[in-house]
Amino acid sequence: MFKSRSILLAFLCALTWHASAQNGPIVRTNLTDLVVGRYSLGAEVPVRPHLSVGLDVDYIARDVFVGSGHPWYPGGDTKKRGIILEPQVRWYPGAEAAHGTYTALSGFFGYARYNRLDEASWGVGPPEWMVGGASLHVGHQLILGRFLLDGYLGGTWTSEDDMGIFYEDLPLFPQASGLRVSGGLRLGIRPCDRGGRQ
């Protein structure tokens, strides 16, 4: 896990360095993720006049109840800890990259483990959560000085690996696998805008 985080940090630094001679990167966080127990840090880098690439890294940290379909191996209250990687490509048809209305295509890959709060044995190997998928969103990025407000809406297709006899008991959240509506709000900052543009 530590090696993966180091590689991601190096990748984000490389994106920031590559863009420093252009309009500058955008460092951002997803405000919507806070509602579901995730903490996001990402970057967006303009690579062409109407095109940008980005990467968001989400740290999952929430308490969930894990149920069991087997009477010999009960579930329990757990801490879910993991990471989601979300690479993204954005196209800004009517404006410069990283400003205005855009269409975004992104993929995502996630992994997490569950640790029991009562420290009892699972009886079998602890459950693991793995997910992959893709999203297509339409959004608008509004520049407010060096800050940016980014709202988006679209669809997400998710494929989640089966957890065997265990399952997350989250009745208020959408189904784990399949197609669903998704959206959110990001807040960003342009720390080194070399062009002096507001």
KOLDO-559831 format. One record per atom (N, C-alpha, C): residue in one letter; x, y, z. Coordinates in steps of 0.05 Angstrom, whole numbers, plus 5000, padded with zeros to 4 digits. Atoms other than C-alpha are relative to their C-alpha. Layout:
<pts>
aXYZ
...
</pts>
This chain:
<pts>
m501749765000
m500050005000
m501750255000
f498249774998
f505750485018
f501350054973
k498749975026
k509150354951
k498150134980
s502049895018
s502650514913
s499650305006
r500349714993
r501851174951
r502450164991
s497549865009
s509151364935
s500050044970
i500249985029
i508051224861
i498050224992
l502049795006
l501751654861
l501050285006
l499049744992
l505152224897
l502150094979
a498049935021
a510952204846
a498650084974
f501549945024
f505852204789
f498850285002
l501249734996
l502152814817
l502250224999
c497849805002
c508853184826
c500950044972
a499249985028
a510753024755
a498050164983
l502049845014
l504153294729
l500350305006
t499649724992
t505253934769
t502450124987
w497549895011
w512354024744
w499750044970
h500449995029
h510353884671
h498450254992
a501849795007
a504954414673
a501050285009
s499249754988
s508954954709
s500850214979
a499349815021
a511155264642
a497650084984
q502549935014
q503955294617
q498350185018
n501749844984
n497955594651
n500049915030
g499850094973
g499455204714
g497949795006
p501950214993
p496154594745
p497950105019
i502149954980
i489854584787
i500249785020
v500150194978
v490154244854
v497250015011
r502949994994
r483154034875
r499349785021
t501250204982
t478953654925
t497049984993
n502950055005
n472053344917
n498450045025
l501649944976
l467353654968
l497849795004
t502150204998
t462053124953
t501049755014
d498950244987
d466652564976
d499950015030
l500149984971
l466552825047
l497449885012
v502550114991
v459252605052
v500149695003
v499950295000
v461051875039
v502649895013
g497750104985
g467351825082
g502549974983
r497550015016
r472651955029
r501350275000
y498549755000
y478052475026
y501750014975
s498949995027
s480252694957
s502150214997
l498049815008
l486453034930
l500649934971
g499550055028
g487553124856
g501350234986
a498849795017
a490653524800
a498949994972
e500849985029
e488553764731
e502150164986
v497949875015
v493653954679
v499250054971
p500649955028
p492154314613
p502349894982
v498050115018
v495753944556
v499750104972
r500649885026
r492554264495
r498150235004
p501849774996
p488354894483
p497349935011
h502650074991
h481854524496
h500049735015
l499850274989
l484353894531
l501750005026
s498550034976
s486653714601
s499949715010
v499950264987
v488553084640
v500150045030
g499949984972
g487852954713
g500149735014
l500050234983
l488452464770
l499050085027
d501049964972
d484452434835
d500749755015
v499550224982
v486551994893
v498250045024
d501949994978
d481151854945
d500949805022
y499550184977
y482751575014
y497449945013
i502550084988
i476951175042
i500549955030
a499850034971
a476051225117
a497250035012
r502749984988
r469151055145
r499449745015
d500950234985
d465850585194
d497549904987
v502350125013
v460950095163
v499449745014
f500750274990
f457149475185
f500349804978
v499750215019
v459148855148
v498349765009
g501750234993
g453748315148
g501249754988
s499150265009
s454647575135
s497649834992
g502150195008
g450547065098
g500549725011
h499350264989
h453646495138
h499850015030
p500449994971
p451646325210
p502549955016
w497550064985
w458646085230
w502050235000
y498149785003
y462246715208
y498550265000
p501649754998
p458547325234
p501650244991
g498849745006
g459948025210
g500250175025
g499849824978
g460448635253
g500650284991
d499249725006
d462149375258
d502950004992
t497350005010
t468449525219
t500950284993
k498849775013
k473250065196
k500749924972
k499350055028
k473650085120
k502250204993
r497849835007
r480350355097
r501149914972
g499150075026
g482750395025
g500650244983
i499349795019
i484250804963
i498649964974
i501250005027
i480950984897
i501750184982
l498649845020
l484851224836
l498150074977
e501949915021
e481051634784
e501550174979
p498849845022
p484851834720
p497750124983
q502149855014
q480952334677
q501150154976
v499549835023
v480952674609
v497650194997
r502149815003
r477053314599
r500350154974
w500049845025
w475053674535
w498250245005
y501449754997
y473054404538
y499450114972
p500549935028
p469654534471
p499850304994
g500449725006
g468055274478
g501850195015
a498249834984
a473655534522
a502749875002
e497450114996
e480855434541
e499949775020
a499950224981
a482854814580
a499950105028
a500249944972
a481154834654
a498350255006
h501749774996
h475955384645
h497549974983
g502550015014
g468555364627
g498749725000
t501550255002
t464054784606
t501749794988
y498350225010
y467154104594
y498449745000
t500850284999
t465853374581
t502349845010
a497850164987
a469852884623
a499549704998
l500050295000
l471352154614
l502149905020
s498150094979
s474451804674
s499649705006
g500250274990
g475951114699
g500650015030
f499250014972
f476750894771
f500449715009
f499250264990
f479850324809
f500350035030
g499949974971
g478950214884
g500549735014
y499550234983
y481249744938
y499850085029
a500249954971
a479649715013
a499949745015
r500250234982
r480049245072
r498350095024
y501749964977
y475449185132
y501449895025
n498950084974
n478049155204
n497950025021
r502250014980
r473248955259
r500750195023
l499749814978
l472149475313
l500349855027
d499950164975
d471248925366
d502549825001
e497550165002
e477848585345
e499549705002
a500650295001
a474347905342
a501049894974
s499050135025
s476647405290
s497749984981
w502050045021
w472947375224
w499349714997
g500450295004
g473646615225
g501049914973
v498950055027
v475846665152
v501750254994
g498449765007
g480247165115
g498250255000
p501749764999
p477847885125
p499050084973
p501049925026
p473448155070
p501550234988
e498749795015
e476448595016
e498050114980
w501749865019
w472949104971
w501750084977
m498649925025
m475149184899
m497950094980
v501949885019
v471649614847
v501550124976
g499049865023
g472849874777
g497650114985
g502249895016
g468750284729
g500850254984
a499549765017
a468050904686
a497750195004
s502049794998
s464351564687
s500150184976
l500249805021
l461952054634
l498450235012
h501349774988
h460352744661
h500150254982
v500049735011
v458553434636
v500150195024
g499749824977
g460754004681
g500850284992
h499149725004
h462654734688
h501950085022
q498049914981
q468855004720
q500150304999
l500249714997
l468155714745
l502550105014
i497649884988
i474456124759
i499350245017
l500449784981
l474256574820
l502750095010
g497249934993
g481156894821
g501849764996
r498450255001
r485956324837
r498549755007
f501650234992
f480355884862
f498149924977
l501850105020
l475755454820
l497849845014
l502350154990
l468855174833
l499049834976
d500450195022
d467254554791
d497649825006
g502350174996
g460254244788
g499749824976
y500250195022
y458853624746
y497749805005
l502250194999
l453253124730
l500249824976
g499950195022
g452852494689
g499349725009
g500550274993
g452951744693
g502649855007
t497850164991
t457451224725
t499249704997
w500350295001
w458150484709
w502149885019
t498350114980
t461050074766
t499849695000
s499950294997
s463249344772
s501549945026
e498850054974
e464549124843
e500449705003
d499650284995
d467748454861
d498349905023
d501650124979
d463547994903
d501749955025
m498650034975
m465647964977
m499549735013
g500550274990
g463647234984
g497650005019
i502250024981
i459347115046
i499450275013
f500449754987
f460147835069
f498950214981
y501249785015
y456648475047
y500050255017
e500249754986
e456649205065
e497050075004
d502849934994
d450149425098
d499750304998
l500349725005
l449150115067
l497550064984
p502649985015
p441750195050
p499550274987
l500549745011
l442150935034
l501750064975
f498349965022
f447450854980
f499049844976
p501050145024
p446350644907
p501349724999
q499050285003
q447449924885
q503050004993
a497150025003
a454649694884
a500949984970
s499350045028
s454749484810
s497750094982
g502049915020
g451249754749
g500350294992
l500049725010
l449550424718
l498350175017
r501549814983
r447251024759
r500750284993
v499549725002
v446851774759
v502050085021
s498049914981
s452752124791
s500650294995
g499349725002
g454952834804
g501550095025
g498649904977
g458653274852
g501050284997
l498949744999
l462353904869
l502949995009
r497249994993
r469854024869
r500950295005
l498849744994
l473854604897
l503049984993
g497250015008
g480654764866
g501450265004
i498349764999
i486355254868
i502249974979
r497850005019
r491355444815
r502450135014
p497849894983
p497755524858
p502150154984
c497949865014
c502355764802
c499150074972
d501049915026
d498556114747
d502050194987
r497849855012
r504356344703
r499050214980
g501049825020
g499856694654
g498950265011
g501149774988
g497257194704
g497150044995
r502849985008
r490157044680
r498249975024
q501950024978
q484357144728
q497449884990
</pts>
